[in-house]
Amino acid sequence: MTSPPGAPGPGGRQQQRPRPKSGRPDGGTTGRRELARHARFAEISPEVGVLDERAMSQALADDPAAFELLAAMTTATDENLRAAAIRLSASIVLERARAGRPSMRGISRLRPVRGASDGDLDIDASVEGVSAARTEARPVAAEDLTTVQWAKAHTAFAVVVDRSGSMSGPRLAAAATVAAACALRAPREHAVLSFAGTVEMIRPLVSEIPPATVAERLLRMRGHGVTRLGAALRAAGDQLAPARARRRVVILLSDCRSTDEDDTLPAARALPELVILAPAGDCEQAAHLAGLAGARWGAIEHPLDAAAVLDQLLETRVTALRMSLDPERAWFLPARRPGPSRAVSSGPSRPAASAAPRRARRAGRA
């Protein structure tokens, strides 16, 4: 099967496939005249090659939308200004990702542990160790015993960033924010890839490359070329295959407008878990692909909200699993806090959990 069909239009009619993306950088670089259209640009960059970080910080404090100016400056024609904007943007997205770091509770599972000083003793699993101690005529040590403990499942991420012709400053900033968030949530196992006509590895699954370097590499990318989405998803799946984590998630940042007839849908369906983050103004194809592949998706309205939208989608899956494991107790699960974007979907809608069990318990206590 090739790429998924276009999203249906009004009346069920299928929309025509969007025009191919540009084969050159989207807008190229940005000159000072265009940047000066922002009211505060003159105070933030009073002369060529200068970025006043104090003025930028004050602008962000007064109006968070000023980050869009900073994102635009990462494409500045002025090389010194562009480099300074990239460094500052990287530090800001790392700070935002760190501030929004969730507990990532996950679903706890019982696991056997040899030689631990706590947990419940597993008698059957400890027989061999006790027998060996008696055979050797020595006291039974902790290393001879096996206990059972509750352990939280860890998560491995593969972040896949669309660097085709539709990429721009704000979209790159959103990608850097998500990559930084994944680095903080899964520091041992997270990969970052970018794709257009080819797939490039920015950070392999296990690497010593620091998050700040990854963020800067993403912010330095310039959109160009076609969109071979299927190849990128297969590469992400290959990266996650050797992961030690129990949960493996591919996070795709793209409008999902594939310009090549590739096998996008089979590649998406083959992944253990897929989350799609798309620009709020260009998310129709992303929603359509998510529906066909059984993935979850969210729309990003502001670059710095990307990590929060991601957390909301990841928690949606955890809550659904808890309900499936114990539907009778689903009523006591903590309500998921709403994220900054209302356009979040986790597949077909499900009826809300019944409050009957809770009322029955209250009645019993009464």
C-alpha positions as CSV (number, residue, x, y, z in Angstrom):
1,M,0.0,0.0,0.0
2,T,1.3,3.5,-0.8
3,S,0.7,6.8,1.1
4,P,-2.7,7.2,2.8
5,P,-5.4,8.8,0.7
6,G,-6.1,12.4,1.2
7,A,-8.4,13.5,4.0
8,P,-12.1,13.5,2.9
9,G,-13.6,16.9,2.2
10,P,-17.1,18.2,2.7
11,G,-19.8,15.8,1.7
12,G,-17.4,12.8,1.9
13,R,-15.6,13.8,-1.3
14,Q,-11.9,13.1,-1.2
15,Q,-9.7,16.2,-1.3
16,Q,-7.1,16.5,-4.0
17,R,-3.5,15.8,-2.8
18,P,-1.9,19.1,-1.8
19,R,0.6,20.6,-4.1
20,P,4.1,19.3,-3.6
21,K,6.3,21.1,-1.1
22,S,9.0,23.4,-2.4
23,G,12.3,21.8,-3.2
24,R,14.2,24.8,-1.8
25,P,14.3,26.3,1.7
26,D,11.0,27.8,2.8
27,G,11.6,31.5,2.5
28,G,15.4,31.2,2.6
29,T,16.9,33.6,5.2
30,T,15.2,36.6,6.8
31,G,16.6,40.0,6.4
32,R,16.6,42.8,9.0
33,R,14.0,44.8,7.1
34,E,11.5,41.9,7.5
35,L,12.5,41.2,11.1
36,A,12.0,44.9,11.9
37,R,8.3,44.6,11.3
38,H,8.1,43.3,14.9
39,A,7.6,46.3,17.2
40,R,10.5,45.3,19.6
41,F,13.1,44.2,17.1
42,A,15.0,47.5,17.3
43,E,15.6,47.2,21.0
44,I,16.4,43.5,20.9
45,S,18.9,43.9,18.0
46,P,20.0,47.5,18.0
47,E,22.6,47.0,15.3
48,V,23.8,44.3,12.9
49,G,25.2,41.2,14.5
50,V,23.9,42.1,18.0
51,L,21.2,40.3,20.1
52,D,20.5,41.9,23.5
53,E,19.5,38.9,25.6
54,R,18.3,41.2,28.5
55,A,15.9,43.0,26.1
56,M,14.8,39.7,24.7
57,S,14.1,38.3,28.1
58,Q,12.1,41.4,29.0
59,A,10.1,41.1,25.8
60,L,9.3,37.4,26.5
61,A,8.2,38.4,30.0
62,D,5.9,41.1,28.6
63,D,4.5,39.0,25.7
64,P,5.3,35.3,25.2
65,A,4.5,35.7,21.6
66,A,7.8,37.5,21.3
67,F,9.4,34.0,21.0
68,E,8.1,34.0,17.4
69,L,10.4,36.9,16.7
70,L,13.3,34.9,18.3
71,A,12.4,31.9,16.2
72,A,12.4,34.1,13.1
73,M,15.8,35.4,14.0
74,T,17.2,31.8,13.9
75,T,16.8,32.2,10.1
76,A,18.3,35.7,9.9
77,T,20.6,36.6,7.0
78,D,22.9,38.2,9.5
79,E,25.1,35.2,10.5
80,N,26.1,36.6,13.9
81,L,22.5,37.4,14.8
82,R,21.4,34.0,13.6
83,A,24.0,32.2,15.7
84,A,23.1,34.2,18.8
85,A,19.4,33.6,18.3
86,I,20.0,29.8,17.9
87,R,22.0,29.7,21.2
88,L,19.3,31.7,23.1
89,S,16.5,29.6,21.6
90,A,18.1,26.4,22.6
91,S,18.5,27.5,26.2
92,I,14.8,28.7,26.3
93,V,13.4,25.4,24.9
94,L,15.5,23.4,27.4
95,E,14.3,25.5,30.2
96,R,10.6,25.1,29.1
97,A,11.1,21.3,28.7
98,R,12.7,21.0,32.1
99,A,10.0,23.2,33.8
100,G,7.2,21.1,32.3
101,R,8.8,17.7,33.2
102,P,5.9,15.4,34.4
103,S,6.1,12.5,36.8
104,M,5.7,10.0,34.0
105,R,4.1,7.6,36.4
106,G,3.6,4.8,33.8
107,I,2.1,1.5,34.8
108,S,3.8,-0.4,37.6
109,R,4.5,-4.1,37.2
110,L,5.8,-6.8,39.5
111,R,9.4,-7.8,38.7
112,P,11.7,-10.3,40.4
113,V,15.0,-8.9,41.9
114,R,17.9,-10.9,43.1
115,G,19.8,-9.8,46.2
116,A,17.6,-6.8,47.1
117,S,17.0,-5.9,50.7
118,D,13.4,-5.0,50.3
119,G,10.3,-6.4,48.6
120,D,8.3,-9.5,49.2
121,L,10.2,-12.8,49.3
122,D,9.6,-15.1,46.3
123,I,10.0,-18.5,48.0
124,D,9.9,-20.6,44.8
125,A,12.5,-18.5,43.1
126,S,14.7,-18.5,46.2
127,V,14.8,-22.3,46.7
128,E,17.8,-22.7,44.4
129,G,19.9,-20.0,46.2
130,V,19.0,-21.4,49.7
131,S,19.9,-24.9,48.6
132,A,23.3,-23.7,47.3
133,A,24.0,-22.0,50.6
134,R,23.3,-25.2,52.6
135,T,25.4,-27.2,50.2
136,E,28.3,-24.9,50.7
137,A,27.7,-24.9,54.5
138,R,27.4,-21.1,54.7
139,P,24.7,-18.7,56.0
140,V,22.0,-17.7,53.5
141,A,22.9,-14.3,52.1
142,A,20.7,-11.6,50.4
143,E,22.3,-12.6,47.1
144,D,20.7,-16.0,47.4
145,L,17.2,-14.7,47.8
146,T,14.8,-13.3,45.2
147,T,12.2,-10.7,46.1
148,V,9.3,-9.3,44.1
149,Q,9.0,-5.5,43.7
150,W,6.8,-3.1,41.9
151,A,8.7,-1.4,39.1
152,K,7.6,1.4,36.7
153,A,8.1,0.7,33.1
154,H,10.6,3.0,31.4
155,T,10.0,4.7,28.0
156,A,12.2,5.0,24.9
157,F,11.5,7.7,22.4
158,A,12.4,8.3,18.7
159,V,11.7,11.9,17.7
160,V,11.2,12.3,13.9
161,V,11.3,15.8,12.6
162,D,10.1,16.9,9.2
163,R,12.7,19.1,7.6
164,S,11.0,19.4,4.2
165,G,10.1,22.6,2.4
166,S,7.3,23.5,4.9
167,M,9.7,23.9,7.9
168,S,10.1,27.3,9.4
169,G,11.5,29.0,12.6
170,P,8.5,28.2,14.9
171,R,8.2,24.6,13.7
172,L,11.9,24.0,14.3
173,A,11.5,25.6,17.7
174,A,8.7,23.2,18.5
175,A,10.8,20.2,17.3
176,A,13.7,21.4,19.5
177,T,11.3,21.7,22.5
178,V,10.0,18.1,22.0
179,A,13.5,16.7,21.6
180,A,14.6,18.4,24.8
181,A,11.6,17.1,26.6
182,C,12.3,13.5,25.5
183,A,16.0,13.9,26.6
184,L,14.8,14.8,30.1
185,R,12.2,12.1,30.3
186,A,14.3,9.3,28.8
187,P,18.0,10.4,29.1
188,R,19.3,6.9,28.4
189,E,17.3,5.9,25.4
190,H,16.0,8.5,23.0
191,A,16.8,9.1,19.3
192,V,16.3,12.1,17.2
193,L,16.0,11.9,13.4
194,S,15.2,14.4,10.6
195,F,13.9,13.7,7.2
196,A,13.0,15.1,3.8
197,G,14.1,13.2,0.7
198,T,16.5,11.3,3.0
199,V,16.6,10.4,6.7
200,E,19.4,11.9,8.8
201,M,20.4,10.8,12.3
202,I,20.8,13.7,14.7
203,R,21.1,11.6,17.8
204,P,21.1,7.7,17.9
205,L,19.2,5.9,20.6
206,V,22.2,5.6,22.9
207,S,24.6,8.5,22.7
208,E,26.5,11.0,24.8
209,I,25.3,14.0,22.7
210,P,23.9,16.6,25.2
211,P,20.3,17.9,24.8
212,A,21.6,21.5,24.1
213,T,23.6,20.3,21.1
214,V,20.6,18.4,19.7
215,A,18.4,21.5,20.2
216,E,20.9,23.7,18.4
217,R,21.2,21.2,15.5
218,L,17.5,21.2,15.1
219,L,17.3,25.0,15.2
220,R,20.0,25.2,12.5
221,M,18.1,23.1,10.0
222,R,16.5,24.7,7.0
223,G,13.5,23.2,5.3
224,H,14.0,21.8,1.8
225,G,13.1,18.9,-0.4
226,V,10.3,16.4,-0.6
227,T,8.7,14.4,2.3
228,R,9.4,10.7,2.4
229,L,7.5,9.9,5.5
230,G,7.4,6.1,5.2
231,A,11.2,5.8,5.2
232,A,11.5,8.1,8.2
233,L,9.0,6.0,10.2
234,R,10.8,2.8,9.3
235,A,14.1,4.3,10.4
236,A,12.5,5.4,13.8
237,G,11.2,1.8,14.3
238,D,14.7,0.4,13.6
239,Q,16.2,2.8,16.2
240,L,13.7,1.6,18.9
241,A,14.0,-2.1,18.1
242,P,17.0,-2.7,20.4
243,A,15.7,-0.4,23.2
244,R,15.6,-1.9,26.7
245,A,12.6,0.1,27.7
246,R,9.2,-1.6,27.8
247,R,7.4,1.3,26.3
248,R,8.6,2.6,22.9
249,V,7.1,5.7,21.4
250,V,7.8,7.3,18.0
251,I,7.0,11.1,18.1
252,L,6.5,12.6,14.6
253,L,6.6,16.3,14.1
254,S,5.1,16.9,10.7
255,D,2.1,18.1,8.7
256,C,2.2,14.6,7.2
257,R,1.8,15.8,3.6
258,S,3.9,13.2,2.0
259,T,5.0,14.2,-1.5
260,D,6.2,10.7,-2.5
261,E,4.2,7.6,-3.1
262,D,5.7,5.6,-0.3
263,D,4.4,3.1,2.1
264,T,3.6,5.5,4.9
265,L,0.5,3.8,6.3
266,P,2.0,0.3,6.7
267,A,5.1,1.9,8.3
268,A,2.9,3.8,10.7
269,R,0.9,0.8,11.7
270,A,4.0,-1.3,12.3
271,L,5.2,1.0,15.1
272,P,4.6,0.0,18.7
273,E,3.2,3.5,19.5
274,L,2.9,6.6,17.4
275,V,2.2,10.2,18.5
276,I,1.9,12.9,15.8
277,L,2.4,16.6,16.6
278,A,1.3,18.9,13.7
279,P,1.1,22.7,13.3
280,A,-2.3,24.0,14.4
281,G,-2.9,25.6,11.0
282,D,-1.9,22.6,8.9
283,C,-3.0,19.5,10.7
284,E,-5.7,17.9,8.5
285,Q,-3.4,15.3,6.9
286,A,-1.9,14.5,10.3
287,A,-5.3,13.9,11.8
288,H,-6.2,11.7,8.8
289,L,-3.1,9.6,9.1
290,A,-3.6,9.2,12.8
291,G,-7.1,7.9,12.3
292,L,-6.0,5.4,9.7
293,A,-3.0,4.2,11.7
294,G,-4.6,4.1,15.2
295,A,-2.2,6.8,16.4
296,R,-2.7,9.8,18.7
297,W,-2.2,13.3,17.5
298,G,-2.2,16.9,18.7
299,A,-2.0,20.4,17.2
300,I,0.7,22.8,18.3
301,E,-0.4,26.4,18.5
302,H,2.8,27.8,20.0
303,P,6.3,26.3,19.8
304,L,6.9,26.3,23.5
305,D,3.6,24.4,24.1
306,A,4.8,21.4,22.2
307,A,6.2,19.6,25.3
308,A,2.9,20.1,27.2
309,V,0.9,18.7,24.3
310,L,3.2,15.7,24.1
311,D,2.8,15.0,27.9
312,Q,-1.0,15.2,27.5
313,L,-0.9,12.6,24.7
314,L,1.5,10.3,26.5
315,E,-0.7,10.4,29.7
316,T,-3.8,9.7,27.6
317,R,-2.4,6.3,26.6
318,V,-1.4,5.5,30.2
319,T,-4.9,6.4,31.5
320,A,-6.5,4.2,28.8
321,L,-4.3,1.3,29.7
322,R,-5.2,1.6,33.4
323,M,-8.9,1.6,32.6
324,S,-8.5,-1.5,30.4
325,L,-6.6,-3.3,33.2
326,D,-9.2,-2.5,35.8
327,P,-12.4,-0.9,34.4
328,E,-14.3,-1.4,37.7
329,R,-11.9,0.9,39.4
330,A,-11.5,3.4,36.6
331,W,-13.5,6.0,38.5
332,F,-10.7,6.7,41.0
333,L,-8.1,7.6,38.3
334,P,-7.0,11.2,38.6
335,A,-8.5,13.5,35.9
336,R,-6.1,14.4,33.1
337,R,-5.3,18.1,33.2
338,P,-6.1,19.9,30.0
339,G,-3.2,20.9,27.9
340,P,-2.7,24.1,26.0
341,S,-4.2,22.8,22.8
342,R,-7.7,21.6,22.4
343,A,-7.0,19.7,19.2
344,V,-5.8,16.5,20.8
345,S,-7.1,13.2,19.7
346,S,-6.4,9.6,20.9
347,G,-8.4,7.7,18.4
348,P,-12.1,6.8,18.5
349,S,-14.0,8.4,21.3
350,R,-14.9,6.2,24.3
351,P,-17.8,6.6,26.7
352,A,-16.9,8.2,30.1
353,A,-16.3,5.8,33.0
354,S,-19.4,5.2,35.1
355,A,-19.5,6.6,38.6
356,A,-21.7,3.7,39.7
357,P,-18.9,1.8,41.5
358,R,-18.1,5.0,43.5
359,R,-21.7,5.5,44.6
360,A,-22.0,1.8,45.6
361,R,-18.9,2.1,47.8
362,R,-20.2,5.2,49.4
363,A,-23.5,3.6,50.0
364,G,-21.8,0.6,51.6
365,R,-19.8,2.8,54.0
366,A,-23.0,4.6,54.9
